[in-house]
């Protein structure tokens, strides 16, 4: 897609957390799938491409560092992925 863009933003969230945010202007995630994208073995890929474990593993690693991974659709278009980590 020629007009596909993303923005990366890193900021402090209060004095104890840091937020890494990635926003794109793609098609977004269907609302029916949004609540399932972090679950193990969930995939929208056809013909056995991908295991559906990528985002699940990312979320598990981030949680082990006492953080969180949040994914949401943007009101205009695209998706925002936020990684929130504790500052030490």
N, CA, C and O atoms as a GROMACS GRO file, in nm:
protein
  352
    1UNK      N    1   0.085  -0.117   0.000
    1UNK     CA    2   0.000   0.000   0.000
    1UNK      C    3   0.090   0.123   0.000
    1UNK      O    4   0.174   0.139   0.089
    2UNK      N    5   0.073   0.209  -0.098
    2UNK     CA    6   0.158   0.326  -0.110
    2UNK      C    7   0.138   0.428   0.002
    2UNK      O    8   0.234   0.494   0.043
    3UNK      N    9   0.017   0.442   0.052
    3UNK     CA   10  -0.013   0.543   0.152
    3UNK      C   11  -0.011   0.489   0.294
    3UNK      O   12  -0.062   0.554   0.385
    4UNK      N   13   0.046   0.370   0.314
    4UNK     CA   14   0.051   0.309   0.446
    4UNK      C   15   0.157   0.378   0.529
    4UNK      O   16   0.272   0.388   0.487
    5UNK      N   17   0.119   0.426   0.648
    5UNK     CA   18   0.210   0.499   0.734
    5UNK      C   19   0.194   0.452   0.877
    5UNK      O   20   0.089   0.401   0.915
    6UNK      N   21   0.299   0.468   0.956
    6UNK     CA   22   0.288   0.442   1.098
    6UNK      C   23   0.367   0.546   1.175
    6UNK      O   24   0.459   0.609   1.123
    7UNK      N   25   0.328   0.563   1.301
    7UNK     CA   26   0.391   0.658   1.391
    7UNK      C   27   0.434   0.584   1.517
    7UNK      O   28   0.357   0.509   1.575
    8UNK      N   29   0.557   0.607   1.559
    8UNK     CA   30   0.608   0.550   1.682
    8UNK      C   31   0.626   0.662   1.782
    8UNK      O   32   0.685   0.766   1.751
    9UNK      N   33   0.576   0.641   1.903
    9UNK     CA   34   0.582   0.743   2.007
    9UNK      C   35   0.624   0.676   2.137
    9UNK      O   36   0.568   0.573   2.174
   10UNK      N   37   0.720   0.734   2.205
   10UNK     CA   38   0.763   0.685   2.336
   10UNK      C   39   0.749   0.801   2.434
   10UNK      O   40   0.801   0.911   2.412
   11UNK      N   41   0.677   0.775   2.544
   11UNK     CA   42   0.656   0.883   2.641
   11UNK      C   43   0.646   0.824   2.782
   11UNK      O   44   0.616   0.707   2.800
   12UNK      N   45   0.671   0.910   2.878
   12UNK     CA   46   0.649   0.870   3.017
   12UNK      C   47   0.501   0.876   3.047
   12UNK      O   48   0.431   0.967   3.002
   13UNK      N   49   0.454   0.780   3.122
   13UNK     CA   50   0.314   0.776   3.164
   13UNK      C   51   0.317   0.785   3.315
   13UNK      O   52   0.330   0.683   3.384
   14UNK      N   53   0.305   0.907   3.366
   14UNK     CA   54   0.327   0.928   3.509
   14UNK      C   55   0.475   0.916   3.540
   14UNK      O   56   0.558   0.929   3.450
   15UNK      N   57   0.508   0.892   3.663
   15UNK     CA   58   0.649   0.883   3.701
   15UNK      C   59   0.698   0.739   3.708
   15UNK      O   60   0.817   0.716   3.727
   16UNK      N   61   0.608   0.641   3.692
   16UNK     CA   62   0.648   0.502   3.711
   16UNK      C   63   0.636   0.415   3.587
   16UNK      O   64   0.677   0.299   3.589
   17UNK      N   65   0.581   0.468   3.478
   17UNK     CA   66   0.562   0.387   3.359
   17UNK      C   67   0.609   0.460   3.234
   17UNK      O   68   0.616   0.583   3.228
   18UNK      N   69   0.641   0.379   3.134
   18UNK     CA   70   0.674   0.432   3.002
   18UNK      C   71   0.582   0.364   2.902
   18UNK      O   72   0.552   0.245   2.914
   19UNK      N   73   0.536   0.440   2.804
   19UNK     CA   74   0.443   0.389   2.704
   19UNK      C   75   0.508   0.398   2.566
   19UNK      O   76   0.548   0.505   2.522
   20UNK      N   77   0.516   0.284   2.499
   20UNK     CA   78   0.565   0.276   2.362
   20UNK      C   79   0.442   0.252   2.275
   20UNK      O   80   0.375   0.149   2.290
   21UNK      N   81   0.413   0.344   2.187
   21UNK     CA   82   0.290   0.340   2.109
   21UNK      C   83   0.322   0.337   1.960
   21UNK      O   84   0.400   0.418   1.911
   22UNK      N   85   0.261   0.244   1.890
   22UNK     CA   86   0.275   0.233   1.745
   22UNK      C   87   0.137   0.245   1.683
   22UNK      O   88   0.048   0.166   1.714
   23UNK      N   89   0.119   0.344   1.598
   23UNK     CA   90  -0.011   0.370   1.534
   23UNK      C   91   0.005   0.360   1.384
   23UNK      O   92   0.100   0.413   1.327
   24UNK      N   93  -0.090   0.292   1.318
   24UNK     CA   94  -0.086   0.286   1.172
   24UNK      C   95  -0.218   0.337   1.115
   24UNK      O   96  -0.313   0.365   1.188
   25UNK      N   97  -0.222   0.349   0.982
   25UNK     CA   98  -0.344   0.397   0.916
   25UNK      C   99  -0.402   0.290   0.825
   25UNK      O  100  -0.470   0.321   0.727
   26UNK      N  101  -0.376   0.163   0.859
   26UNK     CA  102  -0.426   0.051   0.780
   26UNK      C  103  -0.575   0.029   0.798
   26UNK      O  104  -0.646   0.118   0.846
   27UNK      N  105  -0.623  -0.089   0.762
   27UNK     CA  106  -0.766  -0.117   0.766
   27UNK      C  107  -0.821  -0.143   0.906
   27UNK      O  108  -0.943  -0.147   0.924
   28UNK      N  109  -0.734  -0.160   1.006
   28UNK     CA  110  -0.780  -0.189   1.140
   28UNK      C  111  -0.808  -0.338   1.158
   28UNK      O  112  -0.782  -0.418   1.067
   29UNK      N  113  -0.859  -0.373   1.273
   29UNK     CA  114  -0.891  -0.512   1.306
   29UNK      C  115  -1.042  -0.522   1.320
   29UNK      O  116  -1.102  -0.440   1.389
   30UNK      N  117  -1.105  -0.620   1.256
   30UNK     CA  118  -1.249  -0.634   1.272
   30UNK      C  119  -1.286  -0.644   1.421
   30UNK      O  120  -1.218  -0.712   1.498
   31UNK      N  121  -1.393  -0.577   1.460
   31UNK     CA  122  -1.434  -0.575   1.601
   31UNK      C  123  -1.453  -0.715   1.656
   31UNK      O  124  -1.426  -0.740   1.773
   32UNK      N  125  -1.498  -0.808   1.572
   32UNK     CA  126  -1.518  -0.946   1.618
   32UNK      C  127  -1.387  -1.015   1.653
   32UNK      O  128  -1.386  -1.112   1.729
   33UNK      N  129  -1.275  -0.968   1.598
   33UNK     CA  130  -1.145  -1.028   1.623
   33UNK      C  131  -1.064  -0.953   1.728
   33UNK      O  132  -0.971  -1.010   1.786
   34UNK      N  133  -1.097  -0.828   1.754
   34UNK     CA  134  -1.015  -0.742   1.839
   34UNK      C  135  -0.993  -0.802   1.977
   34UNK      O  136  -0.882  -0.794   2.030
   35UNK      N  137  -1.094  -0.861   2.037
   35UNK     CA  138  -1.080  -0.919   2.170
   35UNK      C  139  -1.007  -1.053   2.171
   35UNK      O  140  -0.979  -1.106   2.278
   36UNK      N  141  -0.977  -1.107   2.055
   36UNK     CA  142  -0.916  -1.239   2.047
   36UNK      C  143  -0.772  -1.237   1.998
   36UNK      O  144  -0.705  -1.341   2.002
   37UNK      N  145  -0.721  -1.123   1.952
   37UNK     CA  146  -0.589  -1.121   1.888
   37UNK      C  147  -0.474  -1.156   1.983
   37UNK      O  148  -0.368  -1.196   1.936
   38UNK      N  149  -0.493  -1.143   2.113
   38UNK     CA  150  -0.388  -1.177   2.208
   38UNK      C  151  -0.403  -1.318   2.264
   38UNK      O  152  -0.324  -1.358   2.350
   39UNK      N  153  -0.501  -1.391   2.219
   39UNK     CA  154  -0.524  -1.528   2.268
   39UNK      C  155  -0.438  -1.626   2.189
   39UNK      O  156  -0.412  -1.605   2.071
   40UNK      N  157  -0.393  -1.735   2.256
   40UNK     CA  158  -0.308  -1.831   2.186
   40UNK      C  159  -0.383  -1.900   2.073
   40UNK      O  160  -0.501  -1.933   2.084
   41UNK      N  161  -0.312  -1.922   1.965
   41UNK     CA  162  -0.357  -1.993   1.846
   41UNK      C  163  -0.463  -1.919   1.764
   41UNK      O  164  -0.522  -1.978   1.673
   42UNK      N  165  -0.488  -1.791   1.794
   42UNK     CA  166  -0.583  -1.715   1.712
   42UNK      C  167  -0.509  -1.659   1.592
   42UNK      O  168  -0.407  -1.592   1.608
   43UNK      N  169  -0.560  -1.684   1.474
   43UNK     CA  170  -0.500  -1.633   1.352
   43UNK      C  171  -0.609  -1.608   1.248
   43UNK      O  172  -0.708  -1.681   1.241
   44UNK      N  173  -0.589  -1.507   1.170
   44UNK     CA  174  -0.680  -1.481   1.058
   44UNK      C  175  -0.617  -1.528   0.927
   44UNK      O  176  -0.679  -1.517   0.821
   45UNK      N  177  -0.497  -1.580   0.934
   45UNK     CA  178  -0.426  -1.624   0.814
   45UNK      C  179  -0.484  -1.757   0.766
   45UNK      O  180  -0.521  -1.842   0.846
   46UNK      N  181  -0.491  -1.771   0.638
   46UNK     CA  182  -0.546  -1.891   0.574
   46UNK      C  183  -0.435  -1.991   0.541
   46UNK      O  184  -0.317  -1.955   0.540
   47UNK      N  185  -0.472  -2.113   0.515
   47UNK     CA  186  -0.382  -2.217   0.464
   47UNK      C  187  -0.263  -2.245   0.556
   47UNK      O  188  -0.152  -2.264   0.508
   48UNK      N  189  -0.286  -2.247   0.687
   48UNK     CA  190  -0.182  -2.283   0.785
   48UNK      C  191  -0.059  -2.192   0.781
   48UNK      O  192   0.051  -2.237   0.815
   49UNK      N  193  -0.075  -2.069   0.743
   49UNK     CA  194   0.035  -1.973   0.749
   49UNK      C  195   0.028  -1.904   0.884
   49UNK      O  196  -0.068  -1.833   0.913
   50UNK      N  197   0.128  -1.925   0.966
   50UNK     CA  198   0.130  -1.867   1.099
   50UNK      C  199   0.062  -1.958   1.199
   50UNK      O  200  -0.029  -2.034   1.165
   51UNK      N  201   0.107  -1.949   1.322
   51UNK     CA  202   0.054  -2.036   1.427
   51UNK      C  203  -0.046  -1.966   1.517
   51UNK      O  204  -0.115  -2.030   1.596
   52UNK      N  205  -0.056  -1.834   1.506
   52UNK     CA  206  -0.144  -1.761   1.597
   52UNK      C  207  -0.082  -1.742   1.734
   52UNK      O  208  -0.154  -1.717   1.831
   53UNK      N  209   0.049  -1.754   1.743
   53UNK     CA  210   0.117  -1.743   1.872
   53UNK      C  211   0.198  -1.615   1.888
   53UNK      O  212   0.241  -1.583   1.999
   54UNK      N  213   0.221  -1.540   1.780
   54UNK     CA  214   0.309  -1.424   1.784
   54UNK      C  215   0.270  -1.319   1.885
   54UNK      O  216   0.349  -1.286   1.973
   55UNK      N  217   0.148  -1.265   1.876
   55UNK     CA  218   0.106  -1.160   1.970
   55UNK      C  219   0.088  -1.216   2.110
   55UNK      O  220   0.114  -1.146   2.208
   56UNK      N  221   0.044  -1.341   2.121
   56UNK     CA  222   0.031  -1.404   2.252
   56UNK      C  223   0.166  -1.410   2.323
   56UNK      O  224   0.178  -1.375   2.440
   57UNK      N  225   0.270  -1.455   2.250
   57UNK     CA  226   0.403  -1.463   2.310
   57UNK      C  227   0.455  -1.324   2.346
   57UNK      O  228   0.515  -1.307   2.453
   58UNK      N  229   0.434  -1.226   2.261
   58UNK     CA  230   0.475  -1.088   2.293
   58UNK      C  231   0.409  -1.040   2.421
   58UNK      O  232   0.476  -0.984   2.508
   59UNK      N  233   0.279  -1.063   2.434
   59UNK     CA  234   0.205  -1.020   2.554
   59UNK      C  235   0.258  -1.091   2.678
   59UNK      O  236   0.270  -1.029   2.784
   60UNK      N  237   0.288  -1.221   2.667
   60UNK     CA  238   0.340  -1.297   2.780
   60UNK      C  239   0.476  -1.243   2.825
   60UNK      O  240   0.500  -1.229   2.945
   61UNK      N  241   0.564  -1.213   2.732
   61UNK     CA  242   0.696  -1.158   2.766
   61UNK      C  243   0.681  -1.023   2.834
   61UNK      O  244   0.745  -0.998   2.936
   62UNK      N  245   0.597  -0.938   2.780
   62UNK     CA  246   0.576  -0.805   2.838
   62UNK      C  247   0.518  -0.818   2.978
   62UNK      O  248   0.558  -0.743   3.068
   63UNK      N  249   0.424  -0.910   3.000
   63UNK     CA  250   0.366  -0.930   3.133
   63UNK      C  251   0.470  -0.978   3.234
   63UNK      O  252   0.463  -0.941   3.351
   64UNK      N  253   0.566  -1.057   3.190
   64UNK     CA  254   0.671  -1.103   3.280
   64UNK      C  255   0.759  -0.989   3.329
   64UNK      O  256   0.825  -0.999   3.433
   65UNK      N  257   0.759  -0.880   3.254
   65UNK     CA  258   0.829  -0.759   3.297
   65UNK      C  259   0.734  -0.660   3.363
   65UNK      O  260   0.764  -0.541   3.372
   66UNK      N  261   0.619  -0.710   3.409
   66UNK     CA  262   0.516  -0.633   3.479
   66UNK      C  263   0.459  -0.522   3.393
   66UNK      O  264   0.426  -0.414   3.442
   67UNK      N  265   0.447  -0.548   3.264
   67UNK     CA  266   0.391  -0.452   3.171
   67UNK      C  267   0.263  -0.505   3.109
   67UNK      O  268   0.210  -0.609   3.150
   68UNK      N  269   0.214  -0.432   3.011
   68UNK     CA  270   0.093  -0.475   2.941
   68UNK      C  271   0.102  -0.439   2.793
   68UNK      O  272   0.174  -0.347   2.754
   69UNK      N  273   0.029  -0.514   2.713
   69UNK     CA  274   0.018  -0.491   2.569
   69UNK      C  275  -0.128  -0.465   2.539
   69UNK      O  276  -0.214  -0.548   2.570
   70UNK      N  277  -0.157  -0.350   2.480
   70UNK     CA  278  -0.295  -0.312   2.450
   70UNK      C  279  -0.307  -0.283   2.300
   70UNK      O  280  -0.222  -0.215   2.242
   71UNK      N  281  -0.412  -0.334   2.239
   71UNK     CA  282  -0.436  -0.314   2.096
   71UNK      C  283  -0.576  -0.259   2.079
   71UNK      O  284  -0.672  -0.314   2.134
   72UNK      N  285  -0.588  -0.150   2.003
   72UNK     CA  286  -0.720  -0.090   1.981
   72UNK      C  287  -0.727  -0.031   1.840
   72UNK      O  288  -0.626   0.008   1.782
   73UNK      N  289  -0.848  -0.026   1.789
   73UNK     CA  290  -0.871   0.041   1.661
   73UNK      C  291  -0.873   0.191   1.682
   73UNK      O  292  -0.920   0.239   1.786
   74UNK      N  293  -0.823   0.265   1.585
   74UNK     CA  294  -0.830   0.411   1.588
   74UNK      C  295  -0.966   0.456   1.538
   74UNK      O  296  -1.026   0.388   1.455
   75UNK      N  297  -1.016   0.568   1.586
   75UNK     CA  298  -1.147   0.616   1.539
   75UNK      C  299  -1.150   0.645   1.390
   75UNK      O  300  -1.251   0.621   1.324
   76UNK      N  301  -1.038   0.698   1.336
   76UNK     CA  302  -1.036   0.736   1.194
   76UNK      C  303  -1.001   0.617   1.104
   76UNK      O  304  -1.074   0.589   1.009
   77UNK      N  305  -0.892   0.548   1.133
   77UNK     CA  306  -0.849   0.429   1.057
   77UNK      C  307  -0.727   0.372   1.125
   77UNK      O  308  -0.653   0.443   1.193
   78UNK      N  309  -0.706   0.244   1.107
   78UNK     CA  310  -0.586   0.181   1.158
   78UNK      C  311  -0.597   0.130   1.300
   78UNK      O  312  -0.705   0.123   1.358
   79UNK      N  313  -0.481   0.096   1.354
   79UNK     CA  314  -0.469   0.032   1.485
   79UNK      C  315  -0.362   0.103   1.565
   79UNK      O  316  -0.265   0.155   1.510
   80UNK      N  317  -0.380   0.105   1.697
   80UNK     CA  318  -0.276   0.149   1.787
   80UNK      C  319  -0.238   0.034   1.878
   80UNK      O  320  -0.324  -0.028   1.940
   81UNK      N  321  -0.108   0.005   1.886
   81UNK     CA  322  -0.055  -0.096   1.976
   81UNK      C  323   0.027  -0.022   2.081
   81UNK      O  324   0.118   0.054   2.048
   82UNK      N  325  -0.004  -0.046   2.210
   82UNK     CA  326   0.069   0.019   2.317
   82UNK      C  327   0.134  -0.086   2.406
   82UNK      O  328   0.071  -0.182   2.448
   83UNK      N  329   0.262  -0.066   2.431
   83UNK     CA  330   0.336  -0.146   2.528
   83UNK      C  331   0.361  -0.053   2.647
   83UNK      O  332   0.424   0.052   2.632
   84UNK      N  333   0.312  -0.092   2.763
   84UNK     CA  334   0.329  -0.012   2.883
   84UNK      C  335   0.418  -0.090   2.978
   84UNK      O  336   0.386  -0.203   3.015
   85UNK      N  337   0.530  -0.029   3.017
   85UNK     CA  338   0.629  -0.095   3.103
   85UNK      C  339   0.658  -0.009   3.226
   85UNK      O  340   0.651   0.114   3.222
   86UNK      N  341   0.688  -0.076   3.335
   86UNK     CA  342   0.730  -0.007   3.458
   86UNK      C  343   0.871   0.045   3.440
   86UNK      O  344   0.957  -0.024   3.386
   87UNK      N  345   0.894   0.168   3.486
   87UNK     CA  346   1.030   0.222   3.487
   87UNK      C  347   1.099   0.178   3.615
   87UNK      O  348   1.038   0.178   3.722
   88UNK      N  349   1.224   0.141   3.605
   88UNK     CA  350   1.297   0.099   3.725
   88UNK      C  351   1.422   0.180   3.741
   88UNK      O  352   1.497   0.159   3.836
   0.00000   0.00000   0.00000
